[in-house]
Structure formats: C-alpha cells, structure tokens
Amino acid sequence: MEEKSQKLNSFDTIEQIKEAEELYNKCLTVTPFDLKNVRYPCLKYVVYNIKLLIVFKDKIETIKASIEEIIEKLNTYKGNKINPTVEKKALEEIINKLDSYEKNAEEENSYYNEYLTRTAKRFYTSENESTKQVYINTSEEIIKGRIKYFITYEKSLIMFKDNINKLKQFFSI
C-alpha cells in the first residue's frame, strides 16, 4: 500500500516539474514590449534570461508569503497537535534555503546577462557569418542551461510547497 502511495506521489512530482518546465519555456517568447528598451534584437537572450529569473523569484515570493501566513497562525496556536516552535523553525529553514536559492540565481543571472550582452556586441561587429552562428548557438545553449538550472531547484520547491500545504490544511487556510 505504501509503495503505491509513493508511486502516486512520484507521479505528481513529475507532473509538477513538467508544469514548471512549461512555465519556464513560456519565457522564451519576446514581445515588442519586451524589446522596447533593447538596443539590438540579438539581446533577446538577455530578455529570456531576465524573464526566467522573474518566474523563479515569483515562485519563491509566493512560497515565502505562504510561510508568513502560516507563521502568523502558529504564533496564535494554542492546541497540542503540533509543536509551533518546531514548525516555525522548519519554516525558517525553508526561508533561509529560499533566500540562498534566490541569491545564487541572481548572481548567476547577472553573470549570464553580462556575458550575453558582451557577446551580443561582438555579434553586431562581426562580418563573419560563422561567428554570428556561434553566438546564436551559444546563447541558445546558455538559455537551455538556465532552464535546467531552475528545474533542478523545482524538486526542492515542490517539497517545500508540500510541507507548507500540510500546515495550510491543518489551519484550514
């Protein structure tokens, strides 16, 4: 019976990761509004990178907001079914991990934005078509790598959300 439950849980996790991947892939569209302040069209890869970070940070902020809501409930909890101190400590650990994830993502985002911007300048100054193709291929690989980077964090985010949802259900939030 327990094995069946784990398989179902695993399937749910896979589905959630697929949904997250689809969300990140939706960031790979550029509208005229997105390009409004972009000087060169090849800088669309920088826009993609920024949009990926925004999606990731939005997910983190949503989780943090849920945690704050639960902490408020734990502060006023008078029952004995759960230990509010232990639960708050676990939630604070999640917040610390989320802060770390966000900081790392921002640092890497900065690095890749700088790299993509610098190489885009070379793209426009190059007369060589093969150099331009290398830029495009490299930029596309960077963006694919960035999506994989964010997907690696998704399992942790899913586990955090599961723990938070259990507490939300407990408090009927």
C-alpha positions in Angstrom: 0.0 0.0 0.0 2.8 2.4 0.9 4.6 1.6 -2.3 1.6 2.6 -4.3 1.3 5.9 -2.4 5.0 6.7 -3.2 4.4 6.0 -6.9 1.5 8.3 -7.0 3.4 10.9 -5.1 6.3 10.5 -7.5 4.0 10.9 -10.5 2.6 14.1 -9.0 6.1 15.4 -8.6 7.0 14.6 -12.2 3.8 16.4 -13.4 4.7 19.4 -11.3 8.2 19.5 -12.7 6.8 19.3 -16.2 4.4 22.2 -15.5 7.3 24.2 -14.2 9.4 23.4 -17.3 6.5 24.6 -19.4 6.3 27.8 -17.5 10.0 28.4 -18.0 9.7 27.6 -21.7 6.9 30.2 -22.0 9.5 32.8 -21.0 11.2 32.1 -24.4 8.8 34.4 -26.2 9.7 38.0 -26.8 7.0 40.6 -27.5 7.6 44.1 -28.9 7.0 45.4 -25.4 9.8 43.2 -24.1 12.2 44.5 -26.8 11.1 48.1 -26.3 14.3 49.0 -24.4 16.6 46.5 -26.1 19.0 48.1 -28.5 19.8 45.0 -30.6 17.4 42.2 -31.4 20.1 39.6 -30.5 19.8 40.8 -26.9 16.6 38.8 -26.8 18.6 36.2 -25.0 19.2 38.6 -22.2 15.5 39.2 -22.1 14.9 35.5 -21.9 17.4 35.2 -19.0 15.7 38.0 -17.1 12.2 36.5 -17.6 13.4 33.1 -16.3 14.7 34.8 -13.2 11.5 36.7 -12.7 9.4 33.4 -12.9 11.8 31.8 -10.4 11.7 34.7 -8.0 7.9 34.9 -8.2 7.7 31.3 -7.2 10.0 31.9 -4.2 8.0 35.0 -3.2 4.7 33.0 -3.3 6.2 30.4 -1.1 7.5 33.0 1.4 4.1 34.6 1.5 2.5 31.3 2.4 5.1 30.7 5.1 4.4 34.1 6.6 0.7 33.3 6.7 1.4 30.0 8.5 3.8 31.6 11.0 1.0 34.0 12.0 -1.2 31.1 12.6 1.5 29.3 14.6 2.0 32.3 16.8 -1.6 32.2 17.9 -1.9 28.4 18.0 -3.0 27.1 21.4 -3.5 23.4 20.6 -1.2 20.4 21.2 -1.5 18.5 17.9 1.7 20.2 16.6 4.6 21.9 18.2 4.6 25.5 16.9 8.2 26.1 17.8 9.4 23.1 15.8 7.2 24.0 12.9 8.4 27.7 12.9 12.0 26.5 13.0 11.4 24.2 10.0 9.7 27.1 8.1 12.6 29.4 8.9 15.0 26.9 7.5 12.9 26.8 4.3 13.1 30.6 4.1 16.8 30.5 4.6 17.1 28.0 1.7 14.8 30.1 -0.5 17.0 33.1 0.2 20.1 31.2 -0.7 18.4 29.9 -3.9 17.3 33.4 -4.8 20.8 34.9 -4.2 22.5 32.2 -6.2 20.0 32.7 -9.1 20.5 36.5 -9.1 24.3 36.2 -9.1 24.2 33.7 -12.0 21.7 35.8 -13.8 24.0 38.8 -13.5 26.9 36.8 -14.8 25.0 35.5 -17.8 23.4 38.8 -18.6 26.8 40.4 -18.7 28.2 37.6 -20.9 25.2 37.6 -23.3 25.4 41.4 -23.6 29.2 41.4 -24.2 29.0 38.7 -26.8 26.0 40.4 -28.5 28.2 43.4 -29.1 30.7 41.1 -30.9 27.8 39.6 -32.8 27.0 43.0 -34.3 30.5 44.0 -35.1 31.4 40.7 -36.8 31.2 40.4 -40.5 31.7 36.6 -40.3 28.5 34.5 -40.6 30.0 31.6 -38.8 30.9 33.9 -35.8 27.3 35.0 -35.7 26.1 31.4 -35.8 28.4 30.5 -32.9 26.9 33.4 -30.9 23.3 32.3 -31.6 24.1 28.6 -30.8 26.0 29.6 -27.6 23.2 31.9 -26.4 20.6 29.3 -27.0 22.6 26.7 -25.1 23.0 29.2 -22.2 19.2 29.7 -22.1 18.6 25.9 -22.2 21.2 25.6 -19.4 19.4 28.3 -17.3 16.1 26.4 -17.7 17.8 23.2 -16.5 19.3 25.2 -13.6 15.9 26.4 -12.5 14.3 23.0 -12.9 16.9 21.5 -10.6 15.5 23.7 -7.8 11.9 22.7 -8.6 12.0 19.4 -6.7 13.0 21.4 -3.6 10.4 24.0 -4.2 7.8 21.2 -4.6 8.8 19.6 -1.3 8.6 23.0 0.4 5.2 23.5 -1.0 4.0 20.1 0.1 5.2 20.8 3.7 3.5 24.2 3.6 0.3 22.8 2.2 0.1 20.3 5.0 0.2 23.1 7.5 -2.3 25.1 5.5 -4.7 22.2 5.6 -4.1 21.9 9.3 -5.0 25.5 9.8 -7.7 25.5 7.1 -6.0 28.3 5.1 
